[in-house]
Amino acid sequence: MKDALEPTQDIGWLLEAEGVHPQWEGDLEARFSVSNGFLGVRGAREVSRGATLVTLAQTLRPASWPRTYIAGLFDVPDIDPPVPALMPVPDWLRVRIRLNGISLVLNNERLISYHRTLDMRRGVLITDWRQFVSGDHVARVRTLHLVSLAQRAIGLQLVQFELGQAGMDVSLDASFDLVGSGLEVFKLFADAGLWRTGQSAKSLAMASVANLQLAEREIPPDQSTPLQWSWGWQSRAGDCAQLTRIVAFRRGNQDLHGLIDSARSELEHARTIGWQDTLSAHEAAWSGRWHDSDLQIDSDDSAQTALRFAIYHLNSAANPDDEQVSIGARALTGDTYHGHVFWDTEIYLLPFYTLTWPEAARAMLMYRHRTLDGARAKAKRAGFRGAMYAWESADTGHETTPEHITIPDGRTVEVLSGKQEQHISADIAYAVWQYWLATGDDDFLREAGAEILLETASFWVSRANLGDDRLYHIQGVIGPDEYHEYVNDNAFTNHMARWNIRRALETVSLLRQRWPEHWRALADRLHLDERTLQQWRNVADALAMGYDPHTNLIEQFSGFHALEPIDPAQFAGRREPMDMVLGRERTRRSQVIKQADIVAMLALLPDEFDMTTQTTNYHHYAPLCAHESSLSNSMHTLLAARIGATDLAMRHFQDTVATEFGSQAGASAGGVRIAALGGLWQAVLLGFAGLSIRSSIPRFDPRLPAGWRSLGFRLQWRGRLLKLQIDAAKPSFSVTLEAGESLTVSVRGETHELNPGRALTI
Ligand code: IFM
């Protein structure tokens, strides 16, 4: 049988790290996370966590941040200001090994090697640690853990221990960290436990089984403490001990006993099939995901590695079976942003899911449908109609953006994005429409998507004010460029709002035509009559757009061109963000842009602007951008690729890669920047492969960057599975319909009929 702890042979599937470097631990733990959209586990060392503290400026700080998260397990902890946060659950991976009563801890002086491998193909984290224990006798500890993609409630841990020295007293403890989790212990049993959140009436059940085999024989544990097992034996040179632990997790509300039964029955299933079959089912599920979503780049290894890493985390982050949750800004890989869901999900992540995993995209959009009431309440409180989505959303859809934060120098700074960053409502509507175009999921549109489109449109119409110039204006907002607050007519916001209103009007026509009864019921419920719809048309037709026909420039917001021009390139090499270099006030009064704003708008709405406008504005705004957010460079890549500036696109692409793999220690410690990873994938598909989602047929206008010999990938479109290959040398574009009925595709403006099993090569 294949050795489960042996990583995949092809290094193209591996992320590897050697040794222990306290300043990098946090970043590595985030990147080496395993997750299945329900559970997320950071890649912290699990065996004998020795020196997890480092000294920094004379204080002790944790070097390691072992965390397991459960999607949707929010509570309002005792933080200032009190906002809901994803609560870490009890650490289930702890193992301690003692030799003659002394803990075996990682000791750099005796260390031979400590190797960590994230096997992305199999979705497992493997470690291999060798250390001298006495004289030249060596101890070897190998571990593997995973959270199952085939049975999302299940976590599996394997630990193998070998000792070169005979006659030592060995003890191995497998335990849970029962108290350090931020949850309250409610009840503990030998095989299970129940925890509750302090405020939010949520609960967690975990059930576990552990066993140890020594030289192929199972030895009985001493289990005098709940969820803790200890084994002891005398070592014989060359004997291998293997610990196997399976844990089942369930999240729930009030019914605590039902919850524990449910955890036990999940555990029972995994225990019955055994750890090998649990592992095989998980690997088979990963293999299915890779089949549908892998992307092959010929002749650019670093781009290939970055894309694999991005796709690994994107596949890890989603759960198509849970409409109660969506993906937070750091997925389930770190504490930063408390698990809150931003526009990142709809604008940067959804395209990946819509096009490779529509079931996951649907579940995330259903989360937005479920949280509509929170969005309605926010709109009402602010004096508007319809639905104004939370800038940061947790489980209920109510606004969870902290109203202030404390910055590193101890000062308190007001945060306005929860009040003013309103474009998120249009961003969600945008994702709904894109999903519907690409999947043709009419049931979703009729039952949920339409309501989101109509309620967000209604919000925008009530939000816009008629000015003396007979134009409608949206005042006092923050666009994606968060350096500028209280701005009027942010072009991104206004264009997305207009687009939102117009798609809502299209939805009305569609409902009337295809599902009239449904339309009548919805119109009744949302108080939509002919007069209201006419008002929607009026606002959409007369919204201020900031376009100057003489220069072809679109002003980022009213008054932007008059601000102080500052070139961020003059500050190259800075370690601090531009608003700290210049000070907040001067930054506000300058044209320095924090992240793609006009550029993002052009990238998202290609049909609204001709090529000259896209090109002129890209070249005008790109140099003003400080790229101070991980969301910035990927949008620049996409737009630069579309306008044919592939060299610039490639530079932005590499800068996006550097966001996650850059040289600044600690940058990812709070979790991987999942939007940058989604943005990377999106830039390749919608930029270099030139795919656009504008109607019921997929359109391609590919432009590979210099140095890429070919690009291959699969995607789903309206129930079909397509396989694509773009070759630069020939050049050729080839698409095969691998599953589903005939389909029309458009390549460089010409339509072609695609028939099952036959490749179309152009
Ligand atoms: O949503 C983003 C925002 O655009 C920039 N700051 C970080 C947020 C979360 O990723």
Residues whose N, C-alpha, C, O or C-beta is under 5 A from the ligand:
A	BS01	IFM	A329 F342 W343 D344 P480 S629
